[in-house]
């Protein structure tokens, strides 16, 4: 499940080995800045540029994120193509087709 969290930006809640993680996207920078928690700058790469603040209580880690810059257009295209490829592979069955007649004989 941790791998899914790392590779799927649409997953906002997931189970991690240490407990549950809840990701909260904050749309306004001033609201993000009002959170009285230390800020971590994750830097910029193809995924964009994000700041985060987090806290943990009772096995639940809450991660607040503010995106300074979203994913690049090229990265979004690559994500969409990869998802289409995954679906195409998943829709193909590796088992040979069995005719109705052979099932009953």
C-alpha positions as CSV (number, residue, x, y, z in Angstrom):
1,X,0.0,0.0,0.0
2,X,2.9,2.4,0.7
3,X,4.0,2.0,-2.9
4,X,0.5,2.9,-4.1
5,X,0.7,6.1,-2.0
6,X,4.1,7.0,-3.6
7,X,3.0,6.5,-7.1
8,X,-0.6,7.4,-7.3
9,X,-1.2,11.1,-6.6
10,X,-5.0,10.6,-6.5
11,X,-4.8,8.5,-3.3
12,X,-5.4,10.7,-0.3
13,X,-5.9,8.2,2.5
14,X,-3.9,5.0,2.9
15,X,-2.6,2.5,5.3
16,X,1.1,2.6,6.0
17,X,3.3,0.3,8.1
18,X,3.2,2.8,10.9
19,X,-0.5,3.5,10.7
20,X,-2.9,5.6,8.6
21,X,-1.9,8.6,6.6
22,X,-4.4,11.3,5.6
23,X,-3.3,13.9,3.0
24,X,-5.0,17.3,3.0
25,X,-4.5,19.6,0.1
26,X,-4.7,23.3,1.2
27,X,-5.7,25.6,-1.6
28,X,-4.7,29.0,-0.1
29,X,-1.2,29.8,1.0
30,X,-2.2,32.0,3.9
31,X,-4.3,29.2,5.3
32,X,-1.4,26.8,5.0
33,X,0.9,29.3,6.7
34,X,-1.4,29.6,9.6
35,X,-0.9,26.0,10.5
36,X,1.4,26.1,13.6
37,X,3.6,23.2,12.4
38,X,7.1,23.1,10.9
39,X,7.2,23.4,7.1
40,X,9.1,21.0,4.9
41,X,10.0,22.1,1.3
42,X,10.2,19.0,-0.9
43,X,11.8,20.9,-3.8
44,X,10.8,21.0,-7.4
45,X,10.8,18.1,-9.9
46,X,8.5,16.6,-12.6
47,X,5.8,16.1,-9.9
48,X,5.8,19.9,-9.2
49,X,6.8,21.7,-6.1
50,X,5.1,21.1,-2.8
51,X,5.4,22.3,0.8
52,X,4.1,20.1,3.6
53,X,3.4,20.2,7.3
54,X,2.4,17.1,9.3
55,X,1.5,15.8,12.7
56,X,0.9,12.4,14.1
57,X,-1.4,11.3,16.8
58,X,-2.7,7.8,17.8
59,X,-1.1,6.1,14.8
60,X,-2.6,8.6,12.3
61,X,-0.3,10.9,10.3
62,X,-2.0,14.0,8.8
63,X,0.0,15.6,6.0
64,X,-1.1,19.1,4.9
65,X,0.2,20.0,1.4
66,X,0.4,23.3,-0.4
67,X,1.4,23.0,-4.1
68,X,3.6,25.9,-5.3
69,X,3.7,24.4,-8.8
70,X,1.7,21.4,-10.2
71,X,3.0,18.6,-12.3
72,X,4.5,19.6,-15.7
73,X,2.2,19.1,-18.7
74,X,4.6,16.5,-20.1
75,X,4.5,14.5,-16.8
76,X,0.6,14.6,-16.9
77,X,0.6,13.3,-20.4
78,X,3.0,10.5,-19.4
79,X,0.8,9.6,-16.4
80,X,-2.3,9.4,-18.6
81,X,-0.4,7.2,-21.2
82,X,0.8,4.9,-18.4
83,X,-2.7,4.6,-17.0
84,X,-4.1,3.7,-20.5
85,X,-1.3,1.1,-20.9
86,X,-2.1,-0.4,-17.5
87,X,-5.8,-0.7,-18.4
88,X,-5.0,-2.2,-21.8
89,X,-2.8,-4.8,-20.2
90,X,-5.4,-5.6,-17.5
91,X,-8.2,-6.0,-19.9
92,X,-6.3,-8.7,-21.9
93,X,-6.8,-12.2,-20.5
94,X,-3.8,-14.5,-20.5
95,X,-6.1,-17.5,-20.4
96,X,-7.2,-19.1,-23.8
97,X,-10.8,-18.6,-24.8
98,X,-12.9,-21.6,-24.0
99,X,-15.9,-22.3,-26.3
100,X,-19.3,-22.9,-24.7
101,X,-19.4,-26.4,-26.3
102,X,-16.1,-27.5,-24.7
103,X,-17.3,-26.5,-21.3
104,X,-20.2,-28.9,-21.4
105,X,-18.6,-31.9,-23.1
